Amino acid sequence: MKKYLLYVSLIVLILSCNKSEFLDKVNFQKFLLAGSGNYENTKHTWFLDSLVINGTPKVLSIKEKLYNRTYDHNGTFYDSDGYSGKWDIQKNNELITLFKNNFTSTFVESKWVIKEITSTKLIYQITNPDNSKYDYYFKISYE
C-alpha cells in the first residue's frame, strides 16, 4: 500500500510541475514587435527595408532608407521623423497605431494588417480609402 501511495504521489507531483504557459498568437506578435519587457528586451527598432505600392516596388530615397520606428513594450512608439504615439495588437495580424497630433495633443487611429512578423522581419500593409495598398517591409536592429 505504501508503494502504491508513493507511486501515486510521485505521478501527481510530476504532472503538477509539468505546466507550461504558452503565449497566444496576439501576445507573441506583441513580443516580436516590441520585446517581452524583460531585462534588455523592452523595445525593438525597425528600419524600413523596402516599400511596395499596389504591387510595384518603390525605389527608396536616402532619407527613406534611414527611416526607422521604435516600438516600446509599454505600448508607445516613436520614429525617426519625430512622430510618436501608441500602438496595440488586439487581434491577430492587426496593428493599431495612434499617432499623436503635436498641435492638438489628440490621437489619430490607423489600423494596419500584419502580413508577416518574425524576430528579424516585419511586413505590414496599409489600405487607403482609394483602395491603394502600401506594403512596408522592415528589418530589425538589435541595440
Sequence and secondary structure as in RCSB ss.txt:
>XXXX:A:sequence
MKKYLLYVSLIVLILSCNKSEFLDKVNFQKFLLAGSGNYENTKHTWFLDSLVINGTPKVLSIKEKLYNRTYDHNG
TFYDSDGYSGKWDIQKNNELITLFKNNFTSTFVESKWVIKEITSTKLIYQITNPDNSKYDYYFKISYE
>XXXX:A:secstr
 HHHHHHHHHHHHHHHH       HHHHHHHHHH  SSTT SEEEEEEEEEEETTEEE   HHHHH EEEEETTS
EEEETTS EEEEEEEETTEEEEEEE TTT  EEEEEEEEEEE SSEEEEEEE TT  EEEEEEEEE  
